[in-house]
Amino acid sequence: MNKRWALLSLCLGLFLAQTDTTAVNLALPAIGAGLHGSLVHLQEVVDAYNVAFAALLLTGGTLGDRFGRRRLFRTGTAVFVAGSVLCALAPTMPLLVAARAVQGAGAALAIPQSLALLAATFPGHRERHRAMGAWSTVTGVALASGPVLGGFLVEHAGWPAIFWLNLPIGLAALALSLAVPESADRHPRGLDLPGQLLAVVFLGVLTFAVVHTDLAAGAAGVLAAVAFLLVERRKQAMLPLHLLRRGPLPAASSVAFCMTFAMYGFLPLAGLYLQHDRGAGALLAGLELLPMPLLVVVGSPLTARLVTRFGPRPAMIGGMALIGLGLGAFALAGPGIPLPWLELVFAVLGAGLALNAGPVVGVAVAAVPPDRAGLAAGVVNLARLSGAAFGVAVLGAVLAAAGLRMALAAGALVGVAGAVLAWRGVQSPPRKAAEVATAGFDELAPSNSTENATSSR
């Protein structure tokens, strides 16, 4: 029975982060109206979370290895819940943006621990496989229910309700986490404080520069990025650059960046477009978006079978091509696209995401020795979160400067670029990639080293 409570705790923590992310996109018009926020402010609401999550991700995994994964899961969940309460109570846009950063920091501490704790709780192969199936199912449920749940809450209770919902879920996850066994790495990596500081600076400053079209901030961000790369050449770096010099891992990371740049950059635009341009309420907008997450949920298990038979390369090429095709078709049709065709576009985008979400991690993990698998997963998830942050910033800036068509066209070009990168760079053994692809469609659940997770305290 304790194992069931432990699994439920880990699943609730994942559900918390996944649902909140998708619900916020539907709440953006209401947030803008309620707090008198511009498009720039709304971009900051989304990206404050993405940047904090991305910048602290690898350190979150290292802290779990060193101080205990259950302890960091509980700490991160508590921070996420506190950030959610601050979001719900925020009276101004700057305070809401700051609270979203707190949420992102909490997610970066909690989510990297989930798969490692799952491995520690279910050491047997068969029971671990079943637990992974439940964990992946929760991810799919969160992905599919997020837009509808978010739309319903915004329409009937106001936008703060999507953050208040996190309070009971988070408290339940914390209470149930007492059933999770503690685990840590006997030989953890050292903390990379200079690298961590520079990661926060360059991701935050570069994103700010794009959103605000600030050349001085852009130059400062580039300098911080260069300094980060120089610092990460050290032996104890949190991001081992030698893994990114050649081979499938940098290719998979590049494709992951393109995937989330295009898709996560598009999602806030979709929420704004459906409600502002088409006049849909928040709930109706969530329902109209449903073909996208449903195709992800249905398509991900099918993708695992395709990868098993043909390898990850065709799936990733096809998936990125579909993302480019869907956004390109939307751009050509323009804001007046008939609803049936718009639903088809959403379905195509969901299929493209389903073809990539699992295999891109599978390729990264298959590219390194088993004892580096957790680190590889962390690297590719860092690429995904960075892509999401810059996608929101860049596509939002293009929307403000040139309109919806050009923003969609920019996303389509990045999708096509991802297909080209997959075609040129992905050459990994299909079986190992398929094993990870079966984990499904989690867009925000990186893992640290599951191989060392069973060394319990």
For each residue, the residues with C-beta under 8 A, 3 or more apart:
1: 4 5
2: 5 6 179
3: 6 7 121 122 127 179
4: 1 7 8
5: 1 2 8 9 176 179
6: 2 3 9 10 117 121 176 177 179 180 181
7: 3 4 10 11 118 121 122 131 134 135
8: 4 5 11 12 176
9: 5 6 12 13 172 173 174 175 176 177 179 180
10: 6 7 13 14 73 114 117 118 121 135 173 177 180
11: 7 8 14 15 134 135 138
12: 8 9 15 16 169 170 172 173 176
13: 9 10 16 17 73 77 110 111 114 170 173 177
14: 10 11 17 18 111 114 135 138 139 142 442 445
15: 11 12 18 19 138 139 141 142 169
16: 12 13 19 20 77 80 166 169 170 173
17: 13 14 20 21 80 107 110 111 444 445
18: 14 15 21 22 139 142 143 146 442 443 444 445
19: 15 16 22 23 142 145 146 149 150 165
20: 16 17 23 24 84 103 146 162 163 166
21: 17 18 24 25 49 146 444
22: 18 19 25 26 142 143 146 147 150 267 293
23: 19 20 26 27 146 147 149 150 153 154 162
24: 20 21 27 28 45 46 49 150 162
25: 21 22 28 46 147 150 267 268 270 271
26: 22 23 147 150 151 154 271 282 285 286 289
27: 23 24 30 31 150 154 159 162 271 282
28: 24 25 31 32 42 45 46 268 271 272
29: 32 33 271 272 275 276 282
30: 27 33 34 154 158 159 282
31: 27 28 34 35 37 42 45 96 159
32: 28 29 35 36 37 38 39 41 42
33: 29 30 36
34: 30 31 158 159
35: 31 32 41 90 91 92 93 96
36: 32 33 93
37: 31 32 41 42 45 93
38: 32 41 42
39: 32 42 43 272 396 399 400
40: 43 44 211 212 396 400
41: 32 35 37 38 44 45 93 97
42: 28 31 32 37 38 39 45 46 268 272 396
43: 39 40 46 47 211 268 392 393 396 397
44: 40 41 47 48 93 97 211
45: 24 28 31 37 41 42 48 49 93 96 97 100
46: 24 25 28 42 43 49 50 100 268 392
47: 43 44 50 51 207 211 389 392 393
48: 44 45 51 52 97 98 100 101 104
49: 21 24 45 46 52 53 100 101 103 104 107
50: 46 47 53 54 104 264 385 388 389 392
51: 47 48 54 55 101 104 200 203 204 207 389
52: 48 49 55 56 100 101 102 103 104 105 107 108
53: 49 50 56 57 104 105 107 108 385 444
54: 50 51 57 108 203 382 385 386 388 389
55: 51 52 108 196 199 200 203 204
56: 52 53 59 60 104 105 108 109 196 199 200
57: 53 54 60 61 108 112 378 381 382 385 446
58: 61 62 199 238 239 378 379 382
59: 56 62 63 108 191 192 196 238
60: 56 57 63 64 72 76 108 109 110 111 112 113
61: 57 58 64 65 112 113 374 378 446 447 448 449
62: 58 59 65 66 188 189 191 192 238 448
63: 59 60 66 67 72 109 191
64: 60 61 67 68 69 71 72 73 109 112 113 116 184 448
65: 61 62 69 184 185 188 189 448 449 452
66: 62 63 184 185 188 189 191
67: 63 64 71 72 184
68: 64 71 72 182 183 184 457
69: 64 65 72 73 113 116 117 120 182 183 184 448 453
70: 73 74 113 117 177 180 181 182 183
71: 64 67 68 74 75 182
72: 60 63 64 67 68 69 75 76 109 110 112 113
73: 10 13 64 69 70 76 77 109 110 113 114 117 177 180
74: 70 71 77 78 110 174 177
75: 71 72 78 79 109 110
76: 60 72 73 79 80 105 106 107 108 109 110 111 113
77: 13 16 73 74 80 81 106 110 170 173 174 177
78: 74 75 81 82 106 170 174
79: 75 76 82 83 102 103 105 106 109 110
80: 16 17 76 77 83 84 102 103 106 107 110 166 170
81: 77 78 84 85 106 166 167 170 171 174
82: 78 79 85 86 102 106
83: 79 80 86 87 99 100 101 102 103 104 105 106
84: 20 80 81 87 88 99 103 163 164 166 167 170
85: 81 82 88 89 163 164 167
86: 82 83 89 90 95 98 99 102
87: 83 84 90 96 99 100 103 160 163
88: 84 85 160 161 163 164
89: 85 86 160
90: 35 86 87 93 95 96 99
91: 35 95
92: 35 95 96
93: 35 36 37 41 44 45 90 96 97
94: 97 98
95: 86 90 91 92 98 99
96: 31 35 45 87 90 92 93 99 100
97: 41 44 45 48 93 94 100 101
98: 48 86 94 95 101 102
99: 83 84 86 87 90 95 96 102 103
100: 45 46 48 49 52 83 87 96 97 103 104
101: 48 49 51 52 83 97 98 104 105
102: 52 79 80 82 83 86 98 99 105 106
103: 20 49 52 79 80 83 84 87 99 100 106 107
104: 48 49 50 51 52 53 56 83 100 101 107 108
105: 52 53 56 76 79 83 101 102 108 109
106: 76 77 78 79 80 81 82 83 102 103 109 110
107: 17 49 52 53 76 80 103 104 110 111 444
108: 52 53 54 55 56 57 59 60 76 104 105 111 112
109: 56 60 63 64 72 73 75 76 79 105 106 112 113
110: 13 17 60 72 73 74 75 76 77 79 80 106 107 113 114
111: 13 14 17 60 76 107 108 114 444 445 446
112: 57 60 61 64 72 108 109 116 378 446 447 448
113: 60 61 64 69 70 72 73 76 109 110 116 117 448
114: 10 13 14 73 110 111 117 118 135 445 447
115: 118 119 135 445 447 448 450 453
116: 64 69 112 113 119 120 183 374 447 448 449 450 452 453
117: 6 10 69 70 73 113 114 120 121 180 181 183 453
118: 7 10 114 115 121 122 128 131 132 135 450 453
119: 115 116 122 123 128 450 453 454
120: 69 116 117 123 180 181 183 453 454 456
121: 3 6 7 10 117 118 131 180 181
122: 3 7 118 119 127 128 130 131
123: 119 120 127 128 454
124: 127 128
125: 128 129
126: 129 130
127: 3 122 123 124 130 131
128: 118 119 122 123 124 125 131 132
129: 125 126 132 133
130: 122 126 127 133 134
131: 7 118 121 122 127 128 134 135
132: 118 128 129 135 136 438 439
133: 129 130 136 137
134: 7 11 130 131 137 138
135: 7 10 11 14 114 115 118 131 132 138 139 439
136: 132 133 139 140 300 438 439 440 441 442
137: 133 134 140 141
138: 11 14 15 134 135 141 142
139: 14 15 18 135 136 142 143 440 441 442 445
140: 136 137 143 144 296 297 300 440 441
141: 15 137 138 144 145 297
142: 14 15 18 19 22 138 139 145 146
143: 18 22 139 140 146 293 296 297 441 443
144: 140 141 148 290 293 294 296 297
145: 19 141 142 148 149
146: 18 19 20 21 22 23 142 143 149 150 293
147: 22 23 25 26 150 151 285 286 287 289 290 293
148: 144 145 151 152 283 286 287 290
149: 19 23 145 146 152 153 165 286
150: 19 22 23 24 25 26 27 146 147 153 154 162 282 286
151: 26 147 148 154 155 281 282 283 284 285 286 287
152: 148 149 155 156 282 283 286
153: 23 149 150 156 157 158 159 161 162 165
154: 23 26 27 30 150 151 157 158 159 161 162 282 283
155: 151 152 281 282 283
156: 152 153 161 283
157: 153 154 160 161
158: 30 34 153 154 161
159: 27 30 31 34 153 154 162
160: 87 88 89 157 163 164
161: 88 153 154 156 157 158 164 165
162: 20 23 24 27 150 153 154 159 165 166
163: 20 84 85 87 88 160 166
164: 84 85 88 160 161 167
165: 19 149 153 161 162 168 169
166: 16 20 80 81 84 162 163 169 170
167: 81 84 85 164 170 171
168: 165 171 172
169: 12 15 16 165 166 172 173
170: 12 13 16 77 78 80 81 84 166 167 173 174
171: 81 167 168 174 175
172: 9 12 168 169 175 176
173: 9 10 12 13 16 77 169 170 176 177
174: 9 74 77 78 81 170 171 177
175: 9 171 172 178
176: 5 6 8 9 12 172 173 179 180
177: 6 9 10 13 70 73 74 77 173 174 180
178: 175
179: 2 3 5 6 9 176
180: 6 9 10 70 73 117 120 121 176 177
181: 6 70 117 120 121 456
182: 68 69 70 71 456 457
183: 68 69 70 116 117 120 453 454 455 456 457
184: 64 65 66 67 68 69 188 455 456 457
185: 65 66 188 189 449 452 455
186: 452 455
187:
188: 62 65 66 184 185
189: 62 65 66 185 236 238
190: 236
191: 59 62 63 66 196 238
192: 59 62 195 196 231 232 234 236 237 238
193: 196 197
194: 197 198 231
195: 192 198 199 228 231 232 237 238 239
196: 55 56 59 191 192 193 199 200 238
197: 193 194 200 201
198: 194 195 201 202 224 227 228 231
199: 55 56 58 195 196 202 203 228 238 239
200: 51 55 56 196 197 203 204
201: 197 198 204 205 221 224 228
202: 198 199 205 206 221 222 224 225 227 228
203: 51 54 55 199 200 206 207 386 389
204: 51 55 200 201 207 208
205: 201 202 208 209 217 220 221 224
206: 202 203 209 210 217 218 221 222 224 225 390
207: 47 51 203 204 210 211 389 390 393
208: 204 205 211 212 214 217 221
209: 205 206 212 213 214 215 217 218 220 221
210: 206 207 213 218 390 393 394 397
211: 40 43 44 47 207 208 393 396 397
212: 40 208 209 217
213: 209 210 397
214: 208 209 217 218
215: 209 218 219
216: 219 220
217: 205 206 208 209 212 214 220 221
218: 206 209 210 214 215 221 222
219: 215 216 222 223
220: 205 209 216 217 223 224
221: 201 202 205 206 208 209 217 218 224 225
222: 202 206 218 219 225 226
223: 219 220 226 227
224: 198 201 202 205 206 220 221 227 228
225: 202 206 221 222 228 229
226: 222 223 229 230
227: 198 202 223 224 230 231
228: 195 198 199 201 202 224 225 231 232
229: 225 226 232 233 241
230: 226 227 233
231: 192 194 195 198 227 228 234 237
232: 192 195 228 229 237 238 239 240 241
233: 229 230 237 241
234: 192 231 237
235:
236: 189 190 192
237: 192 195 231 232 233 234 240 241
238: 58 59 62 189 191 192 195 196 199 232
239: 58 195 199 232 244 379 382
240: 232 237 243 244 375
241: 229 232 233 237 244 245
242: 245
243: 240 249 250 368 372 375 376 379
244: 239 240 241 249 250 253 379
245: 241 242 250
246: 250
247: 250 251 367
248: 251 252 363 364 366 367 425 426 427 428
249: 243 244 252 253 363 364 367 368 376 379 380
250: 243 244 245 246 247 253 254 425
251: 247 248 254 255 363 421 422 424 425 426
252: 248 249 255 256 360 361 363 364 367 380 425 426 428
253: 244 249 250 256 257 364 379 380 382 383
254: 250 251 257 258 383 418 421 425
255: 251 252 258 259 316 320 356 360 418 421 422 425 426
256: 252 253 259 260 356 360 361 364 380 381 383 384 387
257: 253 254 260 261 383 384 386 387 418
258: 254 255 261 262 320 387 414 415 417 418 421
259: 255 256 262 263 319 320 323 353 356 357 360 384 387 415 418
260: 256 257 263 264 265 384 385 387 388 391 443
261: 257 258 264 265 387 388 390 391 394 411 414
262: 258 259 265 266 323 324 327 391 411 412 414 415 418
263: 259 260 266 267 323 349 352 353 391
264: 50 260 261 267 387 388 391 392 443
265: 260 261 262 268 269 388 390 391 392 393 394 395 396 411
266: 262 263 269 270 327 349 391 395 408 411
267: 22 25 263 264 270 271
268: 25 28 42 43 46 265 271 272 392 396
269: 265 266 272 273 395 396 399 404 407 408
270: 25 266 267 273 274 289 346
271: 25 26 27 28 29 267 268 274 275 285 289
272: 28 29 39 42 268 269 275 276 277
273: 269 270 276 277 278 335 404
274: 270 271 277 278 280 284 285 288 289
275: 29 271 272 278 279 280 281 282 285
276: 29 272 273 279
277: 272 273 274 335 404
278: 273 274 275
279: 275 276
280: 274 275 284 285 288
281: 151 155 275 284 285
282: 26 27 29 30 150 151 152 154 155 275 285 286
283: 148 151 152 154 155 156 286 287
284: 151 274 280 281 287 288
285: 26 147 151 271 274 275 280 281 282 288 289
286: 26 147 148 149 150 151 152 282 283 289 290
287: 147 148 151 283 284 290
288: 274 280 284 285 339 342 343 346
289: 26 147 270 271 274 285 286 292 293 346
290: 144 147 148 286 287 293 294 346
291: 294 295 343 344 346 347 350
292: 289 295 296 346 347 349 350 353
293: 22 143 144 146 147 289 290 296 297 350
294: 144 290 291 297 298 350
295: 291 292 298 299 346 347 349 350 351 353 354
296: 140 143 144 292 293 299 300 350 353 354 357 441
297: 140 141 143 144 293 294 300 354 441
298: 294 295 301 302 354
299: 295 296 302 303 350 351 354 355
300: 136 140 296 297 303 304 354 357 358 437 440 441
301: 298 304 305 438 440
302: 298 299 305 306 354
303: 299 300 306 307 315 354 355 357 358 359 437
304: 300 301 307 308 358 434 437 438 440
305: 301 302 308 309
306: 302 303 309 310 314 315 355
307: 303 304 310 311 312 315 358 359 362 430 433 434 437
308: 304 305 430 431 434
309: 305 306 430
310: 306 307 313 314 315 430
311: 307 314 315 428 429 430 433
312: 307 315 316 359 360 362 363 426 428 430 433 434 437
313: 310 316 317 422 423 426 427 428
314: 306 310 311 317 318
315: 303 306 307 310 311 312 318 319 355 356 359
316: 255 312 313 319 320 355 356 359 360 363 419 422 426
317: 313 314 320 321 419 422 423 426
318: 314 315 321 322 352 355 419
319: 259 315 316 322 323 351 352 353 354 355 356 359
320: 255 258 259 316 317 323 324 352 356 415 416 418 419 421 422
321: 317 318 324 325 352 415 416 419
322: 318 319 325 326 348 349 351 352 355
323: 259 262 263 319 320 326 327 349 352 353 356 411 412 415 418
324: 262 320 321 327 328 412 413 414 415 416 418 419
325: 321 322 328 329 348 352 412 415
326: 322 323 329 330 345 346 348 349 352 412 415
327: 262 266 323 324 330 331 345 349 408 409 411 412 415
328: 324 325 331 332 408 409 412 415 416
329: 325 326 332 333 341 345 348
330: 326 327 333 337 342 345 408
331: 327 328 334 405 406 408 409 412
332: 328 329
333: 329 330 336 337 341
334: 331 337 404 405
335: 273 277 404 405
336: 333
337: 330 333 334 341 342 345
338: 341 342
339: 288 342 343
340: 343 344
341: 329 333 337 338 344 345
342: 288 330 337 338 339 345 346
343: 288 291 339 340 346 347
344: 291 340 341 347 348
345: 326 327 329 330 337 341 342 348 349
346: 270 288 289 290 291 292 295 326 342 343 349 350
347: 291 292 295 343 344 350 351
348: 322 325 326 329 344 345 351 352
349: 263 266 292 295 322 323 326 327 345 346 352 353
350: 291 292 293 294 295 296 299 346 347 353 354
351: 295 299 319 322 347 348 354 355
352: 263 318 319 320 321 322 323 325 326 348 349 355 356 415
353: 259 263 292 295 296 319 323 349 350 356 357 441 443
354: 295 296 297 298 299 300 302 303 319 350 351 357 441
355: 299 303 306 315 316 318 319 322 351 352 359
356: 255 256 259 315 316 319 320 323 352 353 359 360
357: 259 296 300 303 353 354 360 361 440 441 442 443
358: 300 303 304 307 361 362 436 437 438 439 440 441
359: 303 307 312 315 316 319 355 356 362 363 433 436 437
360: 252 255 256 259 312 316 356 357 363 364 380 384
361: 252 256 357 358 364 365 377 380 381 436 437 439
362: 307 312 358 359 365 366 428 432 433 434 435 436 437
363: 248 249 251 252 312 316 359 360 366 367 426 428 433
364: 248 249 252 253 256 360 361 367 368 376 377 379 380
365: 361 362 368 373 376 377 432 433 436
366: 248 362 363 428 429 432 433 436
367: 247 248 249 252 363 364 376 428
368: 243 249 364 365 372 373 375 376
369: 372 373
370: 373 451
371: 449 451
372: 243 368 369 375 376
373: 365 368 369 370 376 377 449 450 451
374: 61 116 377 378 447 448 449 450 451 452
375: 240 243 368 372 378 379 448 449
376: 243 249 364 365 367 368 372 373 379 380
377: 361 364 365 373 374 380 381 436 446 447 448
378: 57 58 61 112 374 375 381 382 446 447 448
379: 58 239 243 244 249 253 364 375 376 382 383
380: 249 252 253 256 360 361 364 376 377 383 384 446
381: 57 256 361 377 378 384 385 445 446 447
382: 54 57 58 239 253 378 379 385 386 446
383: 253 254 256 257 379 380 386 387
384: 256 257 259 260 360 380 381 387 388 443
385: 50 53 54 57 260 381 382 388 389 444
386: 54 203 257 382 383 389 390
387: 256 257 258 259 260 261 264 383 384 390 391
388: 50 54 260 261 264 265 384 385 391 392
389: 47 50 51 54 203 207 385 386 392 393
390: 206 207 210 261 265 386 387 393 394
391: 260 261 262 263 264 265 266 387 388 394 395 411 414
392: 43 46 47 50 264 265 268 388 389 395 396
393: 43 47 207 210 211 265 389 390 396 397
394: 210 261 265 390 391 397 398 410
395: 265 266 269 391 392 398 399 407 410 411
396: 39 40 42 43 211 265 268 269 392 393 399 400 407
397: 43 210 211 213 393 394 400 401
398: 394 395 401 402 406 407 410
399: 39 269 395 396 402 403 404 406 407
400: 39 40 396 397
401: 397 398 406
402: 398 399 405 406 407
403: 399 406 407
404: 269 273 277 334 335 399 407 408
405: 331 334 335 402 408 409
406: 331 398 399 401 402 403 409 410
407: 269 395 396 398 399 402 403 404 410 411
408: 266 269 327 328 330 331 404 405 411 412
409: 327 328 331 405 406 412 413
410: 394 395 398 406 407 413 414
411: 261 262 265 266 323 327 391 395 407 408 414 415
412: 262 323 324 325 326 327 328 331 408 409 415 416
413: 324 409 410 416 417
414: 258 261 262 324 391 410 411 417 418
415: 258 259 262 320 321 323 324 325 326 327 328 352 411 412 418 419
416: 320 321 324 328 412 413 419 420
417: 258 413 414 420 421
418: 254 255 257 258 259 262 320 323 324 414 415 421 422
419: 316 317 318 320 321 324 415 416 422 423
420: 416 417 423 424
421: 251 254 255 258 320 417 418 424 425 426
422: 251 255 313 316 317 320 418 419 425 426
423: 313 317 419 420 426
424: 251 420 421
425: 248 250 251 252 254 255 421 422
426: 248 251 252 255 312 313 316 317 363 421 422 423
427: 248 313
428: 248 252 311 312 313 362 363 366 367 432 433
429: 311 366 432 433
430: 307 308 309 310 311 312 433 434
431: 308 434 435
432: 362 365 366 428 429 435 436
433: 307 311 312 359 362 363 365 366 428 429 430 436 437
434: 304 307 308 312 362 430 431 437 438
435: 362 431 432 438
436: 358 359 361 362 365 366 377 432 433 439
437: 300 303 304 307 312 358 359 361 362 433 434 440
438: 132 136 301 304 358 434 435
439: 132 135 136 358 361 436 442
440: 136 139 140 300 301 304 357 358 437
441: 136 139 140 143 296 297 300 353 354 357 358
442: 14 18 136 139 357 439 445
443: 18 143 260 264 353 357 384
444: 17 18 21 53 107 111 385
445: 14 17 18 111 114 115 139 381 442
446: 57 61 111 112 377 378 380 381 382
447: 61 112 114 115 116 374 377 378 381 450
448: 61 62 64 65 69 112 113 115 116 374 375 377 378
449: 61 65 116 185 371 373 374 375 452 453
450: 115 116 118 119 373 374 447 453
451: 370 371 373 374
452: 65 116 185 186 374 449 455
453: 69 115 116 117 118 119 120 183 449 450
454: 119 120 123 183
455: 183 184 185 186 452
456: 120 181 182 183 184
457: 68 182 183 184
